């Protein structure tokens, strides 16, 4: 059962209590195709540092070398307690949900792909 909803004014609590940001990529086949990416048999999981999070009222800083910035709305799930190999009662581990904007520097991502890096 969901334990609580967070108000945006509680951003300090979210920042201080967040230990990691786990992301999922290539889990939406149409988006992967749109970007010319192969669709893997399983979604790709990766981590982002908590320092990459920007909360309401904080500035979004876009580096000068970013010339092609894409963004999309994401639904985040806040896991409220430790979990491993959960097969049932999975909602018991969800503390809340959060909306976010995922921003990607496509020009830098393409440079990495061209260099043979994962993206």
N, C-alpha and C positions, 0 to 999 in steps of 0.2 A: 504494500500500500504506500502511495506517495506520502512522504513525511511532511513536506512543506513547499511553499512557493516562495521564491526569492524576489524581493523588490529590487529594482535597479539601484536604489539607494544603498543596498547592502553589498555594493561591488567590492568594498574593502574586505568583507568576509569572504567573498568568492575568490578574490585574488590571494588572500592569505591562506585559504584552506585548499586551494587547488594544487594537486601534486603533479599532475601530468595531463596533457591534452592528447588523446588518442584519436587519430583521424583515419578515415576510410577513403580509398581512392578506387576509381574504376569499378564502382559498384553500380553504376548507372550506364548501361550499354550505349544508349543513344548519345550521351555526352562524350563518352570515350570515342565513339565513331566520329562525332563532330570534330574532335581534336586530332583525328588521325591516329589514335592510339589503339593498340591491340587490346582485346578484351580477355583478361586472364580467366582461368577456370574458377578462381576464388578472388574476392576483393583483396586489395592491397592495403595493409595497415601500416601506419607510420606515426611517429610522434612529433609534436611541435612543442617548443619550450613555452612555459607559462608566460614568459616575457613577450611572446608574440600576441598575447591577448590585449586588446584595448577595450576598456569599459566606457560606459556612457560618460560623457563629459571630458574624456581624455582625447588628446589630438591624435589623428591618424597621420603618421609621417610616411610620405612616399619618397624613397630615395631618387635622386636625379637620374640614375641609370635606368630606372623603370620607365619604359616608353609605351608599353602595351599592358595596361592593367585591366584584368577581368575580375568581376566580383559576382557573388551569388549568395543568396540567403541559405543558411544551414540551420538545421535543428540539432542542438546539442543535448546530450543526456548526461545528467549529473549523477554519477554512481555514489551512493551514500555510505556504502560499507564494502569491505574487502570481499572479493568474490573470485572463485576459480572453478572452472568446469561446471558452471551452473546449468542444470538441465530442466529444472522446474522451479516454480515460484519466482521467476526472474524479475517480476515487477517489485518484489520485496527489496531489491537492491537499488532501485531507482529513487533518488531523493527529489529530483526536480528535472525540469527541462529548461533550456535557454535558447533564445534565438541569437544567431550571430551572422556576420557577414564574412565570408571566406574571400580573401583578396589574393590573387595570384599574379605575379609579374610574368606574363606569358613570354615576353622577349627573353628574360633570363632563364625561364624554364626551357625554351626552345634551344638556347645555347647549350644548356646542360644535356639535353637529349642529343643534340648534334655531336657532342663530345663523348657520347656513349654512356652517359650517366643514366640512372633509372628513369628520370622524368623526360 
